[in-house]
Amino acid sequence: MNKVDAMYIHIPFCKTICSYCDFCKVLYNSSWVMPYLAKLRSEIQDKYMGETINTLYVGGGTPSSLAIGELEYLFEILKKIKTSANLEFTFECNLNDINEELLTLLKNNRVNRLSIGIESFNEDKLKFMNRSHTFKEAQEKIGLCRKLGFNNINIDLIYGIPNETIKVLTNDLKLFLKLKVEHISTYSLIIEKNTLVGVNKISPILEDVDSTMYDLIVKTLNKNKYSHYEISNFAKKGYESKHNLKYWNNQEYYGFGVGASGYVEGVRYENTKSITEYMKGTTISSRSIVSKQDNMENELILGLRKIEGVSLQTFFDKYEVNMQDVFPIKPLVKNGDLIYKNGYIFINPSKLYIMNEILLKMI
C-alpha cells in the first residue's frame, strides 16, 4: 500500500455564497470558527498517524475568509504535522481577501502555492455567479503575491455559463493569460440541484457549445505554453499540482474537516456534510473498504483524467495483473477511443470531451 503523504484540510466558511457552488460551505460566522477549528484539531489528533506529509492543501469554502487570529490558530494546529523539506503547501484564497497581512502570515507558515478563485472577468458572468472583482484588482493582488515571494499561483476559470458566447470566453482567456500565472484550472458549469442555480432550474448550455468552448480553451492554453496535463488543468512546465496528482494517481491521502473525504489504509471515507454534526464530534458519515476490483477501476477512472494516461507497467506492479486482462482495452484502442503509446493507455485527445462515455464502456 502507498504510504500516506498527502493531506487535505477543509475550511467551510465563506463571506458570500456563489450561486453554483456545491462544496460544503456556510456563511462566515465568527462565533462558529474557533469551535470548528477546535474540532478540526481533535480530528487531526485522533486520526493522523504521524507520517511525513509532502503535499498539504487547505481548501473550502474560502480559507482566506478567516480573520488573522483564526488563521494563526489554524496554523498552530498544522504545525503538529510532520512535513517534508520540499512540501507543496496550497492555500485557497478569494481575490478580495488578499492583502499584505494575509500573505505575510501565509508565507511565514510555509504556504508556497496559492489557488485563487477568479472564475471570470465578465460582468454578466460574475453577476450570475454572485462574485465581484475587476481585472485591475486581479493584476494588483497577483502583483502583491509576487512581491511577497509567491511564485506558484493557480487561478480558476469557469465557462459554459448560460448565454455565454465564444467571444466572452475568448476575452476571459486573453485576460487570464495576461496575469502570467503558473497554473490554470478550468471548469464547465455543472448545475447541481442543491445550489442557487439548481433551485432556480437554470438550463445548462448546449453540449456542442460546451465542447467548442473546451476545444478553444485547450488550443489557447497549449499555444501559450501551458501543458494540458489533466482534463481540466493546465500548467507551466514543472508547476503541475503535486497534491491533485495524488488523487489522479489513486494514492492515499488524509481528508480532515466537515465534508472532506480521505483514503487511508485501503479505506475510503467521507466526513459528514453537516457542520452542526461535525461540531458535536461526529466526523465520518461513511466508510468503505476498497476491494482489489474497486481499486483497479479507480486506477483507471482517476488515471485516465491525466492526459498521459495510465502506465501498464505501474498498473501491473500495483495489482499483479495485466490491465487488458481486466478491462476491454483492445477493442477501445481499435475503435480509436483509447490510444496505446510508450507503455501508456490514454484517452484519444479528440475524445476527451466524451471521457465519461468511454469510461462506461470500460467499467
Order of alpha helices (4+ residues) and beta strands (2+ residues): beta-beta-beta-alpha-beta-alpha-beta-alpha-beta-alpha-alpha-beta-alpha-beta-alpha-alpha-beta-beta-alpha-beta-beta-beta-alpha-beta-alpha-beta-alpha-alpha-alpha-beta-beta-alpha
